[in-house]
C-alpha cells in the first residue's frame, strides 16, 4: 500500500495599521515556489457539511485596476477549464467560455 504524503501551501499577508493588505506572498515548496510575491489572491474552499463555498479574496492596495481586470479574466477562464475537467459538461463550459470572451471584450482586454 502506498504511503500518503502531505504538501503545504503557505500564504502570508502583511497588513498595514488599518489591516489592509500591503504585501502578499506564497510558498509551495513542492512546486519550487518560495516566498513569491503576489498582488492578489482568491481562495475558495468547499464546506461539504454546510454545502457552501468559503472564500478569501485579497489584493494589495497598490494592485493596479488594469491588472485586476486581467486577473479576474484569467481566473474566469481557469474556472471554465476546471469546470470542464471536473464535470465534462461541454455545453455549460462553452457558455462559460463565451462569457469569458464577452468579459474580455467589455474590459477591452483583447489585443
C-alpha positions as CSV (number, residue, x, y, z in Angstrom):
1,X,0.0,0.0,0.0
2,X,1.3,3.4,-1.0
3,X,2.3,5.8,1.8
4,X,0.4,9.1,1.8
5,X,2.4,12.3,1.9
6,X,1.4,15.9,2.7
7,X,2.2,19.1,0.8
8,X,1.9,22.6,2.3
9,X,1.0,25.8,0.5
10,X,1.6,28.8,2.7
11,X,0.1,32.3,2.2
12,X,1.5,35.3,4.0
13,X,-0.4,38.6,4.3
14,X,1.4,41.7,5.5
15,X,-1.1,44.3,6.8
16,X,-0.9,48.0,7.4
17,X,-2.1,49.6,10.6
18,X,-5.7,49.5,9.3
19,X,-5.4,45.8,8.5
20,X,-5.3,46.4,4.7
21,X,-3.0,44.1,2.8
22,X,0.3,45.7,1.8
23,X,2.1,42.6,0.7
24,X,1.1,39.1,-0.2
25,X,3.4,36.2,-0.7
26,X,3.1,32.5,-1.1
27,X,5.2,29.4,-0.8
28,X,4.7,26.0,-2.3
29,X,7.9,24.1,-1.9
30,X,6.7,21.0,-3.9
31,X,6.2,23.4,-6.8
32,X,9.5,25.2,-6.4
33,X,7.8,28.4,-5.2
34,X,9.5,30.1,-2.2
35,X,8.0,33.3,-0.8
36,X,6.9,34.6,-4.2
37,X,5.2,38.0,-4.2
38,X,1.7,38.4,-5.4
39,X,-0.6,41.4,-5.8
40,X,-3.9,39.5,-5.4
41,X,-5.3,36.1,-4.4
42,X,-8.6,34.3,-4.5
43,X,-9.1,31.2,-2.4
44,X,-12.2,29.1,-2.4
45,X,-12.9,26.1,-0.1
46,X,-15.9,23.8,-0.3
47,X,-17.6,23.1,3.1
48,X,-19.3,19.9,2.4
49,X,-21.3,19.9,5.6
50,X,-22.8,23.3,5.1
51,X,-22.9,22.9,1.3
52,X,-21.3,26.3,0.7
53,X,-18.2,27.9,-0.6
54,X,-15.9,29.7,1.9
55,X,-13.8,32.4,0.2
56,X,-10.8,34.7,0.8
57,X,-10.3,37.4,-1.7
58,X,-7.4,39.7,-1.0
59,X,-5.4,42.3,-3.0
60,X,-2.7,44.8,-2.1
61,X,-3.5,48.4,-2.1
62,X,-1.1,49.0,-4.9
63,X,-2.8,46.5,-7.2
64,X,-3.5,48.4,-10.4
65,X,-7.1,48.3,-11.8
66,X,-5.9,47.2,-15.2
67,X,-4.1,44.2,-13.7
68,X,-7.2,43.4,-11.5
69,X,-9.3,43.2,-14.7
70,X,-6.8,40.8,-16.3
71,X,-6.6,38.8,-13.0
72,X,-10.4,38.4,-13.0
73,X,-10.5,37.4,-16.7
74,X,-7.8,34.8,-16.3
75,X,-9.4,33.5,-13.2
76,X,-12.7,33.1,-15.0
77,X,-11.0,31.3,-17.9
78,X,-9.3,29.0,-15.5
79,X,-12.6,28.3,-13.7
80,X,-14.3,27.4,-17.0
81,X,-11.4,25.0,-17.8
82,X,-11.6,23.5,-14.3
83,X,-15.4,23.2,-14.5
84,X,-15.0,21.2,-17.8
85,X,-12.3,18.8,-16.3
86,X,-14.5,18.3,-13.2
87,X,-17.9,17.8,-14.9
88,X,-17.3,17.1,-18.6
89,X,-20.3,19.4,-19.2
90,X,-19.3,20.7,-22.6
91,X,-22.4,22.8,-23.1
92,X,-22.0,24.8,-19.9
93,X,-18.3,25.0,-20.5
94,X,-18.9,26.6,-23.8
95,X,-21.3,29.1,-22.2
96,X,-18.8,30.0,-19.6
97,X,-16.1,30.5,-22.3
98,X,-18.5,32.7,-24.2
99,X,-18.9,34.8,-21.1
100,X,-15.1,35.0,-20.7
101,X,-14.8,36.3,-24.3
102,X,-17.6,38.8,-23.6
103,X,-15.9,39.9,-20.3
104,X,-12.6,40.4,-22.2
105,X,-14.3,42.4,-24.9
106,X,-16.1,44.7,-22.4
107,X,-13.0,45.2,-20.3
108,X,-11.0,45.9,-23.5
109,X,-8.6,43.1,-22.8
110,X,-8.5,41.7,-26.3
111,X,-5.4,42.6,-28.2
